[in-house]
């Protein structure tokens, strides 16, 4: 089935009644084909109660495609790269406005509403009509994209909603032996194309890097899809002289720059902080380690890892562009530390005191993560230029432990509840299903209302 989309934007001056009309056709991205065509880790299979929310998700949230998988709209201040693999914007071009497949009943002024009297199914497709009042969706509009109904609620997150960006598609409860559980909870990177997970752990004075296979996109003759048949393929050990953390206060993260990083500090409420770190090459496993003394830096601990009767993991740092970001002890800011120059330390003020919860809404699990170049905390985002966006703060998942590893439209991660290891697969919902660059950008002001009519047609 081939889809074609055409859009009309009508800006009406509330004072004069003058109408400015912009019309343009779009290109389709790979987003919908990815969601319907990929079956990561057997997510589309139903095996009883362990996969029950997968079935529920498809029936209630994703199909029919309109108005669900395609049911929202994103409006961007800059043009988008016209590439079918371009699925998510960078933080330099986050939406100035958006809308979903319902009426906006919140106070979010970036969000518009779906018309309740116009639009709906047509003979050969579907038509959406969105309306923005003169106070909603103001700003420069250079490009438009259709997205999911969830993605149109608030993009990556807003002061009104930040949970709809992540739609949990499957949860698998797993009873695994301790060795496999530790490998999963120490995961720092996933190579989806090669069915490989990288796990990094510290013990005594050694960092151990383990690569193991699980069936993600392909399955072997003797493999199961519950992670119980994880097969170790490589192991590398580094003996440290400086990076010598305690048995619990440390963590490892992917720098997305060709290196993995390890960090250790115990947290300090005042005075100076001591931060141990190690940088490991992904290609030849060469490494650099150091101890930083950071004057007048009161920060929380970067991470915590414990495994007694069950795993308890907390990840509170991310690396972006050569800097590590760690929340302040008082939860009112985030420290940005240059890993090449320990004198280059900046405290990014949030402008308020964060609730300080993890993305699971509690005191353990994943506290900071990075989606593209956006750093996401419980109730804030930090963009690439370190601009802070306050969000409402909400529970995204239960028991998340590892970072969220993205492949196309999906997020894979592991967590746990007491003796049960859980594997999650979620949909990152504010994807771009279409890309529609305007010939000339338009500016919506508080003197204008806006109506967007978007028609999708299908043909064999």
N, C-alpha and C positions, 0 to 999 in steps of 0.2 A: 504494500500500500504506500503510495506517495502522498505527501502532505504539502500543501502550499498555503502560505499565510499572507494576508494583506491587512494593513492597518490604516485607520484614519484617526487623527488627533484633531479635535476641535477646541480651540481656546476662545472663550467668550468673555469680552470685557463687561464687567457687571455695571459699569457706569454708562457706557455708550451703546452696548448691545452688539458691538462689532465682533465678528467671528473670524478667526484665523484658522485655516484648515491646512493640515499637512497629511499627505498620503504616501505610503511606501510599502513595498513588499519585503518579505524576509527570507532568510535562509534557515534551514533546519540544522540543528546540531545532532550529535550522536546520543544525546541524553536518553531519549525514550528507548532507542534500540539497546543501549547499555542495560537499562533497568529491566527490560523485557527479555533480553537475549542472554544475559550473563547469569550463571548459576553458581556463584562463589560458595564453596564449601557445602554445596547441596542445599542452599537456602530455600530453593523453590520446592524441595521435597517435603512431604508431610509424614512424620513418623510417630504421631501420637502426641501426648501432652508436652513432650520436650520441645516440639516445634509448633505448638498450638497458636502462638501469636503470629507466626508467619502466615498461616491461613487467614486469620482474622484481618491481618494487615492488607492483604490483597483484596479481600471481599469488601472491606469497609472504607479503605483509605486510598487505594490506588486505581481501581478500575470502576467504571469505564475511564478511558484515558481523559476524556473531557467530561466533567470538569474537575478531574482529580490529579492525575499525573501532569496534565496541562490544565491548570485552573487558576493561575495567578499571573501577575505581571510585575516586571521590574523596570524602572526607568533610570537611566544612567546619565551622569553629567558629561562623560566623554565617550567617544566612539569605541566600539569593541572590535577586536581582531576577528575577521570573518574566516573562521576555521571551524570545521565540524567537531574537532576535538576540544574546542574552547568551551568549557563547561561552567567555570566559576570565575567571577571577576577578582582582580587584585584589590587590595585595600585602597589603592589610589583612585579606584573607580567604583566605589560602593554605591548602591542605589540611593538616589535622592527621594524616590517615591516608590510605592508598591501597593498592590491590592491583591486580595484573594477572591475566592468564589462565594463570598458572603458580604454582608453589610458590616462596615467598621463601626463597632459599638464602643471602641476604646477612645482614649484621648490622644492617640498617636497621630500627629498632624502630617506625618509622611504617608499615611495609609489612606487610600480611597475605598470605595465600595462598589460591589457588583450591582448593576441595575436589576431590580426585581421585576421590572415590567418589559424589558427588552432583552434580546439575546436568547440563547438556548440552541437546541439541536436544529439543524437545517437538513434539507434533502440530501446534500452531499457533504456534510461536515458539521461544524459548530461555530456559533458566533458569540463572542463575549462583548459586553458593553460595561465599561467601568466609568464611574463618575467621581470627580474630585471637586470639593467645594473651593471657594476662594482662599480658604485658610489651609487647605490640604495639598501636599505634593508640590510646594513651591520650590523653584530652582531651575537650573539649566538642564535641558533634556536634549541629549545628543544621540542616544541610542535606547532601544527598547528590546526587552526579551520576555517571552512567555516563560513561565516557570510552573512549579507545582502549586497546588492550593496551599500547602504548608509554607512553601518558600515565599509566597506572597503575603504572609501574615506579618513578617518583620525582617526579612532578609536573614543575616546571621544573628540578629537579635536587636531589640529596641527597648526603650524604657517601659513599653507595654507588654512585650512578649519576647522571650529568648529561648523557649523550649521547642518551638515548632521547626527550628532549623534542623533538628535531628529526629528522624522517624525510625524507631526501633522496628526492624523487620524480623529478626529471629533471635531467640535466646536458647542456648543449648546448655543444660545442666550436665556436668561431666564428673564422674568419679574416676580420677586418674591416679596413677602412682606418683609418689613424691617427686621423683626425678623429672617427669614430664610436667608436672604442675609448676615446679621451679623454673623450668625452661620457658614456659608460657608467661609466667608473671614477670620474668626478666626480659621480655621481648622489647627490643628497641627499634627494629626495622623489619619490614616484610617486603620481600621481592615476589610480588604476585605472579609475574610472568613465569618465574622459575620455581614456584611453590616452595619458597625458602623463607624461613624466619631466622633473624639474628637475635641471639640472647646474650646478655652480658651480666656477669655476676662477680662479686668480690668476696674473697675469703682469705683470712690471714694476711699475707702480703702479696697476693696474686689476683690479677684480673683475668677472668676466663671468658673468652669469646667463643660461643658455640653457634654453629649454623645447623639447622635441622629442617627436614622436609615434612610438610603436611599437605594433604591433597586440597589445593585451593581451586585451581582451574583444570587440573587433570588428576586422575586417580589410578593408582597401580592395582595390579591383580590381587594383592594381599592387604590392601589398605582399607581402613574405615574412615568415615568422615566425622568422627567424634574426637579427633586429636589423640586417641589412645595409641595410634600406630606411628606417632612422631618418630622420625628416624634421623639420628645425628649423622651429619655428613662431614663436618669439619670442627676441629677444636684448636684454639690457639691460646696460649697462656703467657701473660706478661707479669714479670716479677717487679714489684714497685719498690722504690726507696723513699719517695716523698708522699705519694698518694696512698696513705695508710689510714683510712677512716675507721671509725668504730664499726662494730658488726652490724649496726642498724642504721645510723644516720648517713646514708649515701644514696645516690641514684645515678642512672646512666640514661643519656638521651641521644637522639640523632641530631647532628648539627645541620643536616641537609646541605652540606658543603664538602662532602667527601670524607668527613670525620665523624667518629662517635666521641662523646664527652662523658666524663664522670665527674661528679661533684660531691663534696662532703662538708658539712658544717652542722653544728648542733643547735644553732639559733641563739641569738642574744638580744636581750631587751634594751640594752644600752651599750655605749662604748664602741669599741672596735670589733670587727668580725674577722675570723680566720676562715678562709675558704680554701680547701684542697681541691685540685682539679687535675684531670688527665685528658689528653687529646690523643686519639688513636686513629691512624690512617686506615681507611677501609680497604686499601689496595695491598699494602705490604706490612701492615700492623706495626709500623714504627710509631713511636709515641713520645709525647712531651708531658712532663708532670711538673707541678709547681704548687707552692703554698702562698696565697695572697693574704696580706694583712690589710684590711679595709678600714681606714680611720672613720670614726663616727658613723658607722653603718650598722644600724640595728635591724637585722633581717631574720626572717624565719628560716628554718632549715630547708635545704634544697630537696631533700628526699629522705624517705624512711623505708627500710626493708627488713621485715622480720618473718621468720618461718619457724614456728614451733609445732603446735598441733594443726595449724592452718595458716595460710599466708596473710600478712597484713602489710600492705604497700601503700605509700603515699608519694606522689610525684608533684613537686611544687616549682619546677623550673623548666624553662625552654631555652633553646639557643636559636638566635636569628641574626644572620649577617655578622657573625663573629662576636656577638655579645650574648651573655647569659642574663636572663631576666629572673629575678627571685623576689617574691613579695616582702615588703617591710614587716617587721615584727608587729607593728600596730595596725596592719592591714589597711593603712591609708595611702599606701604607695607601692611602687615596684622598683627595685634597684636594677639598673642596667649597667653591666660590668663588662668592660672591654677585655677579652681574653688574651689580647696581645699587649695590653698596657694596663696594669692594675691601678694606675693612678687615674685612669679614665673611668670614673664611677659617677653615675647620675641617678638621683632619686626622682622618678617620675611620679608626681602627685596625682592621685585619682580625683582629688577634689572632694572627697567624702571618705568615710570609713567603710570598707567593704565588709560584707558579712563573713568573708573568709572561709566559706564552705568549698568543698570540692564540687565537681560537676555532678556528682551523685547526690549532692545536697546534704552531705554530712562532714565528718571530721577525718575521713580516710578516702583513699582512691586518687583520682586524677584532679589536681587543683588548677593547673595551667596546661593548655595545649595550644598547638599551632595548626590552623587550617589555612593552607596557602601561606600568605604572609600576615595573617591576622592572628594575634595572640588572644586566646579566649580564656577568661576566668569566670567564676560563678556569676558575678554581676557587673562585669566590665569587659571591654575589648581594648587592645592596644594595636593601633594600625602601624603600618610600616614606617611612618614618620613620627611615631610615638604619640600621636594624638590619642587621647583616652575617650572612649564612648561608654557612658554608663548604661547598663541594661537592668532590667527589673530583677534578675536573679531568680533562678528556678532550678528544680531538679531535672536533669536531662536523662540520666540513666540510674539504675541501681547497681551498686558494687563495681563500678569501673575501676580498674587498677592500672592498666598499661596506657600508653598514649593511644590515640585513635589513628589507625593506619588507613590512608585513603587510597582507593583504586577506582578511578573513574568516578562514578556517582556514589560509591559505597565507602563505609567506614567499618573497619574490623578492629576489635579489641577484646581483651580478656579481663576478667575480674573474678570476684569470689565472695561467697557467703559461708563463713565458717569452713566446713570440710568440703564444700562443693565448689568446684571451679566452673565458671560460667564463660561461655564464648558468645559475643554479641556481634551482630551485623546490623548496621543502621544505614539509612539513606540520608545523605546530606541534601536537604530539600531545596535550598535556594539556587538550583542549577538553572542554566540558560538552555531551554529547549529550542529556542529560536534566537537569531540575532538579526536585529533590524536597525541599521545605522541610518539616521536621517541625513538628507543631503545638506541641510543647514540646521544647526541647533536652534531650538526655541527656548524662550525663557518664560516660565509661568510665574506670575506675581500674585500678590494678594488682591489685585484688581480683576483677577480672572478665575473663572471656573474652567474645568477641563473635562471633556468627554472623549473616551477612547473606544473606538469600535474595532474589534479585531476578529477577522473571519478566517477560519481554517477550512480548507476543502480537501477532500481525498479522492484519489483516482487510482485505478489499478496500474 
